[in-house]
């Protein structure tokens, strides 16, 4: 644990305030104590910050955005991209958000499957019987058609 103290004048302290905000965003904050100080006719806020020298983790409910083009192999990413198109069409037809069909994380795991079957779909975390029943055949048919036409090769 480390400690840093910031003093921000009440009047004209905008740049010091911005410096404090940048610091807070870049560290894992453990505790902040503040106090209004009056000294020699001026006033300022004093902040004592206890922190760890690591980047903050996402707050609960926030997800770290994954760049699937970077983490998936080229062929898998191509399949993943096609699956996103299929998902988008289904979502538009049903007037629901795309993530309600499958999340990007679920699609990435589906795209990695060596054999794309209803049974294999159920092995993916977050995909249950209802999703497989409702959307499984739509994905299988679209992907099989793409493979037959040569648009999608594994």
Residue pairs with C-beta under 8 A, 6 or more apart in sequence:
1 30
1 50
1 51
1 52
2 50
2 51
2 52
2 53
3 48
3 49
3 50
3 51
4 23
4 48
4 49
4 51
5 46
5 47
5 48
5 49
6 16
6 19
6 20
6 23
6 45
6 46
6 47
6 49
7 16
7 37
7 44
7 45
7 46
7 47
8 16
8 17
8 20
8 44
8 45
8 46
8 47
9 16
9 42
9 43
9 44
10 42
10 43
10 44
10 45
11 42
13 44
13 45
20 47
23 49
24 49
25 56
26 55
26 56
27 49
27 51
27 52
27 53
27 54
27 55
27 56
28 51
28 52
28 53
28 54
28 55
28 56
28 57
29 49
29 50
29 51
29 56
30 50
30 51
30 52
31 49
31 50
32 47
32 48
32 49
32 50
33 47
33 48
34 45
34 46
34 47
34 48
35 45
35 46
36 43
36 44
36 45
36 46
37 43
37 44
37 45
37 46
58 64
66 104
66 105
66 108
68 77
68 80
68 104
68 108
69 77
71 108
72 80
72 108
72 111
72 112
75 153
75 154
76 108
76 111
76 112
77 111
78 152
79 111
79 143
79 152
79 154
80 107
80 108
80 111
82 142
82 143
82 146
82 151
82 152
83 102
83 107
83 110
83 111
83 139
83 143
84 98
84 104
84 107
86 138
86 139
86 142
86 143
87 98
87 101
87 102
87 107
88 98
90 101
90 135
90 138
91 97
91 98
91 100
91 101
94 101
101 131
101 135
102 110
102 127
102 131
102 135
103 126
105 126
106 124
106 125
106 126
106 127
109 124
109 125
110 116
110 121
110 124
110 127
110 139
113 120
113 121
113 124
114 154
116 139
116 140
116 143
117 140
118 132
118 136
118 137
118 140
121 127
121 131
121 132
121 136
121 139
122 128
122 129
122 132
143 152
146 152
147 153
147 154
